[in-house]
Amino acid sequence: MEDSVGQNRNCREFILASVAELSSPFSPSAASPGIARFSCDGSAAELELELQFQHESHQAPAPLNLKLDLQAAQVFKLGPAQSVCMLEGSDAGKQTSYSRGVAIQFRNEEESEAFHSVFQQWKKKFNVQGGNLPNGTDVITRKSKFDQKIESSSSKMYFHYYGQLLHQQNMLQDYVRTGTYYAAVMENRTDFVGRVVVDVGAGSGILSLFAAQAGAKHVYAVEASGMAEYAQKLIAGNPLLGQRITVIKGKVEDVELPEKADILISEPMGTLLVNERMLESYVIARDRFLSPNGKMFPTVGRIHMAPFSDEYLFVEMANKALFWQQQNFYGVDLTPLHGTAFQGNFSQPVVDAFDPRVLISPPTFHVIDFTKVKEEELYEINIPLRFRSAVGGRIHGLACWFDVLFNGSTVQRWLTTAPGSPTTHWYQIRCVLPQPIYVMVGQEITGRLHLIAHNSQSYTIYLTLSAKMWGPSAEQGGILQTSSCKLELKEPYYRMSQPQAYPLTQDQQQAQPLLMTQDLEEADGLMQHLSPN
Ligand SMILES: C[S@@+](CC[C@H](N)C(=O)[O-])C[C@H]1O[C@@H](n2cnc3c(N)ncnc32)[C@H](O)[C@@H]1O
């Protein structure tokens, strides 16, 4: 082909009349003749598909050498021989935003057509497992389900973190967590004896070793991070158990196992249950490996929520932005950034262990049944809220925690991260509203907690709480007070102070014993609902 200046196994090139990066204050690039190169690199499992734009001459005023991930790129026609290529980003696949762009001028319309057709062909072919390169080279596979939805910089950091013994130790030393897993497995030996188990995200291999202790016939310990090598070492050092465990390094989305599992065991919970998006991997492992009547340990998770009142926390959050109210900071007026800093502080969920007496209403909960939930249902979680205030006062936001149930055949055991229970490494989280709401005893509080997953393995949180106005204006028609905020679950504010003694109003003191009991009664109901038939 005349327009193609190069074509080897994994590469395709086009000469361009001119190319320039769309103006960016940091990397201006003037238009000058160039090359567009499609290339594919890496192993079949880790295929990198790139579209590279280069100026032909390195003498160009501001030379361009820009590589785009082909999967995240879009190309738009502006004219017969003019196009623009944009690098696309998205929020849970919903809102598309473009971060970089390249203006392309082709030498003629035919070359433009050829470029567009190759662009679409490569994008389409590589989306299909076992597709062929447009030039005929076989490709066994491209990005796995995990890599398609998670940004590689995020997963690199994530697996680097879990690859360190230090962080595995932190989890192992969480006595509530590890002790509850141990009890749940050992008390339900009958579920494990002679069974095939898959440990989803095995880390150090501790849960695989528990399953082997409980009599599992064989355990497949799947771990994606470098921790897999340490797990292998630990398992080899416990030969009586280790002879029934196989460590497999890889993602549960990608690896193949020689047989189906009777039980999945995993610890996929993050802050607010869903942070890290590992529940999705647990569900994918269920669909890939679990036999039809297999069991999942844990079986069900619940997110608990209740409005709270904590004047001390609110003032602390608001005061953090006071720094930006200085008008003469080394001669500089900082106040233009005060509003942004204030908003920024309230976009951080607060992680700490709080005194349950700050709750001003009995909690409600949202159930995620790991045995039934579809992976896609975890991309967006929408929870309507309705509470009745047990006390009067100012609501400063929504307090959240979670628990999970091990629905064993012998014993049903809950692992809880509730306030007032022994503290775990997850603590609890609080979403603080920048504008508190006033309520009277018995008043209804409504709202919504909306979680939207993003490609950095976490969620954007949208919280709204509303209550009817009280006082004289309420009598004249009940105007609604509403307060909302947007928070980033991936960027919490770790506030590890000791639980504080809160001075309670008389109302609060009388209402407290009632607050948690309603939740326990609801838990009882759920247990009955989940009892084996
Ligand atoms: C919270 S840790 C739990 C480790 C261990 N199971 C325990 O209970 O101590 C989660 C582990 O799952 C691994 N992991 C996360 N996503 C994974 C995936 N998609 N495939 C395989 N391993 C994964 C992480 O690297 C990490 O070691």
Ligand as a Chemical Component Dictionary entry (heavy atoms), coordinates in Angstrom:
data_LIG
# 
_chem_comp.id                   LIG 
_chem_comp.type                 NON-POLYMER 
_chem_comp.pdbx_formal_charge   0 
_chem_comp.three_letter_code    LIG 
# 
loop_
_chem_comp_atom.comp_id 
_chem_comp_atom.atom_id 
_chem_comp_atom.alt_atom_id 
_chem_comp_atom.type_symbol 
_chem_comp_atom.charge 
_chem_comp_atom.model_Cartn_x 
_chem_comp_atom.model_Cartn_y 
_chem_comp_atom.model_Cartn_z 
_chem_comp_atom.pdbx_ordinal 
LIG C1  C1  C 0  -7.308 -8.557  51.559 1  
LIG S1  S1  S 1  -6.021 -9.557  50.968 2  
LIG C2  C2  C 0  -6.374 -11.110 51.755 3  
LIG C3  C3  C 0  -5.190 -12.058 51.793 4  
LIG C4  C4  C 0  -5.456 -13.391 52.472 5  
LIG N1  N1  N 0  -6.516 -14.127 51.824 6  
LIG C5  C5  C 0  -5.813 -13.214 53.926 7  
LIG O1  O1  O 0  -6.970 -13.391 54.276 8  
LIG O2  O2  O -1 -4.922 -12.882 54.704 9  
LIG C6  C6  C 0  -6.515 -9.807  49.311 10 
LIG C7  C7  C 0  -5.494 -10.532 48.460 11 
LIG O3  O3  O 0  -6.091 -10.823 47.210 12 
LIG C8  C8  C 0  -5.176 -10.575 46.166 13 
LIG N2  N2  N 0  -5.989 -10.244 44.974 14 
LIG C9  C9  C 0  -6.775 -9.167  44.786 15 
LIG N3  N3  N 0  -7.406 -9.229  43.605 16 
LIG C10 C10 C 0  -6.999 -10.389 43.032 17 
LIG C11 C11 C 0  -7.319 -11.021 41.803 18 
LIG N4  N4  N 0  -8.162 -10.456 40.928 19 
LIG N5  N5  N 0  -6.734 -12.210 41.529 20 
LIG C12 C12 C 0  -5.869 -12.784 42.418 21 
LIG N6  N6  N 0  -5.520 -12.219 43.577 22 
LIG C13 C13 C 0  -6.094 -11.041 43.898 23 
LIG C14 C14 C 0  -4.338 -9.414  46.669 24 
LIG O4  O4  O 0  -3.091 -9.361  46.023 25 
LIG C15 C15 C 0  -4.241 -9.730  48.158 26 
LIG O5  O5  O 0  -3.113 -10.489 48.454 27 
# 
loop_
_chem_comp_bond.comp_id 
_chem_comp_bond.atom_id_1 
_chem_comp_bond.atom_id_2 
_chem_comp_bond.value_order 
_chem_comp_bond.pdbx_ordinal 
LIG C1  S1  SING 1  
LIG S1  C2  SING 2  
LIG S1  C6  SING 3  
LIG C2  C3  SING 4  
LIG C3  C4  SING 5  
LIG C4  N1  SING 6  
LIG C4  C5  SING 7  
LIG C5  O1  DOUB 8  
LIG C5  O2  SING 9  
LIG C6  C7  SING 10 
LIG C7  O3  SING 11 
LIG C7  C15 SING 12 
LIG O3  C8  SING 13 
LIG C8  N2  SING 14 
LIG C8  C14 SING 15 
LIG N2  C9  SING 16 
LIG N2  C13 SING 17 
LIG C9  N3  DOUB 18 
LIG N3  C10 SING 19 
LIG C10 C11 SING 20 
LIG C10 C13 DOUB 21 
LIG C11 N4  SING 22 
LIG C11 N5  DOUB 23 
LIG N5  C12 SING 24 
LIG C12 N6  DOUB 25 
LIG N6  C13 SING 26 
LIG C14 O4  SING 27 
LIG C14 C15 SING 28 
LIG C15 O5  SING 29 
# 
